[in-house]
Amino acid sequence: MQNKALFADAFISQPSLVARLAMEFAEASREFRENPSQYVSSAVKGDGIGGRRRRMHLMYGAAVALLVFSTLFLGILVAYTITHAKDKIGDELAETSIPLVDPNDFKMQEIDAPKSSAKERAGGGGGGGRKTPTPPSKGQLPEFSLKPPIIAPRPEQTLRPPALPVPETVQVDPRLQPKRDDLTPTGLPTGVLGPPSAGPGEGGGMGTGKNGGMGSGDGTGVGPGRGFNMGGGDPRLGGSDFNADGSAKSVDSKPQALNRPRPNYTEEARKNKIQGVVRARALIGADGSVKQVRVLSSLPDGLNEEAILAVKQMRFKPATKNGQPVPFWQTLEIEFNLR
């Protein structure tokens, strides 16, 4: 009776197959780390009980590696088959479907614009309106593009935005585009303040002209002139009206000084009785402030520095071009007189 109980406890306490395999591989790993060459040599020869056991471990490891590799290869093959099957179905549906809207219909068309040298002035113009009794309202010009506009600009906001938004543009060389503010409504810089109004012109757009532009001309451009672009007369592409630093090369009205701070005299200049004029060029920004100062003709004893400080304290009514304030370089004279 006691012997039976003893043997029963021995069988119950035996570890599971997975645990025994783990123990075997742990022991094999330890032996391999201690002496790899002896482990591999005895496993290949298969001499003795230890050698056969090690050979069995190697064969089992190779079988597991082969199984893992086969599983990965099969997974890649299945994923590749599914992906290409979806592409094939999509191509078949594309061949059998009939598009209701062609996206190319909404692309702006290229135009064959008359070219001119960079030294020539740009020309052309445009105008429009919607036969409203009130004059066109004040605002900023739409974006410039040399491609024909798809829709004519208007001052009123769209209550129901279209599913496929189309930007408002006028057919003008983008190099002539003044700085824009996305929060300012569409309008004419020379328009009147008040409720949105397209003006008494016709053909869409805004102004007193016709044919979908902005202003008093006849065309899809801006201002007096015909066809497209801006500058008056027939349409013509000219050089850019702006320098590399963003300042305008020519303006309709130059900056006007709103104050004239008196420059300080240095003690050394007083002692040496220095008098004269410092000539400088100042970049007047679109906000009327002085951005940069460059001295053209100078005076000694620190008067150049005092002239620059005085110019930087000045404020201006900015220059305008096509009704919009623009940066512009203005020549100034700062006089130093001991009287």
Sequence and secondary structure as in RCSB ss.txt:
>XXXX:A:sequence
MQNKALFADAFISQPSLVARLAMEFAEASREFRENPSQYVSSAVKGDGIGGRRRRMHLMYGAAVALLVFSTLFLG
ILVAYTITHAKDKIGDELAETSIPLVDPNDFKMQEIDAPKSSAKERAGGGGGGGRKTPTPPSKGQLPEFSLKPPI
IAPRPEQTLRPPALPVPETVQVDPRLQPKRDDLTPTGLPTGVLGPPSAGPGEGGGMGTGKNGGMGSGDGTGVGPG
RGFNMGGGDPRLGGSDFNADGSAKSVDSKPQALNRPRPNYTEEARKNKIQGVVRARALIGADGSVKQVRVLSSLP
DGLNEEAILAVKQMRFKPATKNGQPVPFWQTLEIEFNLR
>XXXX:A:secstr
 HHHHHHHHHHHT   HHHHHHHHHHHHHHHHHH HHHHHHHHHHT HHHHHHHHHHHHHHHHHHHHHHHHHHHH
HHHHHHHHHHHHHHHHHHHHH   SS GGGGS          TTS  EE EE B   SS  BB B  EEESS  S
S   SS  SS  SS    EEES GGG     TTS B BTTSBSSS    S BSBSEESSBSS EEEEEEESBSSS
EESSSSEEEEE    SB TTS BSS SB  EES        HHHHHTT  EEEEEEEEE TTSBEEEEEEEE  T
TTHHHHHHHHHHT BEE EEETTEEE EEEEEEEEE   
